[in-house]
């Protein structure tokens, strides 16, 4: 079986649109949560989001091409292009039949759908764009990347809600491991900060309403948390077989060594209160990596800042790691980015790679009041230096989807 390494990373995020900017802001403990200004939030319960700034799709792709893509596809394509550049791969020197794309989105082009629906109501059906369907369907991010790079290997767009990024990376890892591809572009993207999604999540009482303190609103594991903050972005990694990477002299940033997936089989939106599915996915991921729980140096938590979700993840960690759970730093990137839904796993995988490379664990912001159940080491408020070799990244999604990846330092 092939070893699978990470040779490129690219992202668009509320903390910046380059990997280094994103990473520096994470380590600084800077929040990307801000008031929503793209539409009037009067009457909405939540008025804040983790918003991508300074992203000009027309400047990047040209007006015509940008207008043919929803924002989620724009994020994915931009992140993929940057990851490809970062990898140093040359399209003229690879077998494109063995180049695959595994990139998903949970919601797809929801803003395009809403805009075209309004156009139909106000101006009639003949005004609806013929590109509506290809712009809104969730597989179009992967398709646009495949088209841009001429990748004729498998193209897959997993839809596992907020675990999409890890599902994509994990399945891509296995594709390479078992010889199905040399290179896979993998991750997720999302652009769901829209009126209808904000209204729906708000009416479900899922969102934080700490509107006057946006930077303090996302507070995973804190006793005063009152819901998640919706976010957006795209996170893409280039996975490559070690054989292929060494042959071309690639710089290797990390190695994917395990993947575990499970289902809660419990509820449409609520996680299992005892974290049984999360526990199972983590256990499977470590088993595939041939690791013991005590081998893990850091956990990148799913940690959305909901009462039930954070508690169930904590219980799952305690069940798997036992007393050792209290020695492992647990970091929650969403305290700074908000919850980027289908993009979260890709962004957090990149953060974990940077963490292992640098020996720094990003903080979990807004840790002020203890929770009786959430009592692990969440790296409160200030980044911490640590000796890191092995990390796991958790992603869980509506419907009970759980996906966990294990990333290690590359040691040759």
C-alpha positions, 0 to 999 in steps of 0.5 A: 500500500502507498503512503499518502503525503500532503504536498500542497495547501490552499484556502480562502477563509475568514482569517485570510486568503493565504495559508500563512495569513490564516495560520498567523491569525490563528496563532494570534487568536484573532477572530474572523467573526463580524457583523453581516453587511451583505444584506439587511439583518433586521429581524434576524436573531443572529446578525454575525458570521465568519466572513471572507474578506478581500476576495474579488472573484472577477479580478481573479477569474475574469468577469465572465467566468466569475459570473458562471460560478456560485461563490462556493465554487469560486472559493474552491477553485481559488483554493485549489489553484493556490494549493496546486501552485504550493505543491510545485506540480507541473501539469505537463509532467503528470499523468492526468488520468491519475489526477483526481478531485475529491471536493464537496459542499454541504449546501452548494449554490444557495445564494444563486438559487435564492437570487434566481428565485427572486428574479423569476417571481419579479420578472417571470420564468423567461428571466431565469438563467440557464446556468442556474442548475450547474451553478447551484449543484454541489458537485460543481466545485469539484467539476470546475477544478477538474476542468481547470486542471484537466484532471480526468481521474475520478471526481467525487463530491461527497455530501456529508454535511459539516464532515465533508472536508474530512470525508473528502480527504479520508476517501482521497487518502484511501484512493491513493493508498490502494493505487487508484490515483497518484494525486488527489485534490481534496477538501471542501468549500461553502458559501452559505451566509444567506438570508434563508440559511441565517433565518433557518438556523436562527429559528432552530435556535442553533446560532449565537445571538451575541450580536453586540460582541461578534468576536466573543460569540463563538466559544466552544466548550465555554459554559456561556456558549449559546450556539454556533456562528455560521462561516464560509470559505474553502480549504484544499490540500494536495494529497500525493503518493509518497512514491510520486512525491519523492520521484519529483523531489516534492516538499512534503508538509505532512502525512495522512496515516488514518481515516475513520467514518461512522454514523450516529444513527440517532437524529437528523441534526442532533449529535448522539448525546454520549458521542458514540459515533464520534468515539467510533470514528476516532477509534477507527481512524487510530486503528487504521493508523496503527496507533494507540490513543497515547500516541496522539499529541493534539486533537483538532476538535469539531467543536461548533460552540453548541451545548450538546455538540461540545459535550458529546465530543468531549465525552467521546474523547474521554471514552477513547483516551480515558485518563489520558484525555486530560493530557492532550491539548484540544484546540477549536479553530471555529472559535476564530473562523466560525463554522464554515460547514462543508469547508470546515474540515479542509480548513482545519486539516491545513491548520493541523498540518501547520500546527504539527510543522511548527510545534504550536497549538492554536488557542480556543478563544473565549474560554471564560466559564467552566462547563462541568462536562467540558473540562479538558485542556482546550488551550484557553485563549493563548497559543501554546508550544508543544512537541507534536508528531501525531494529530487527529482532526474531528468533523461531524455533520447533520444526519449523524455523519462523522469523519476523522483523519489522522495526520502525522509529521513526515519523517521519511 
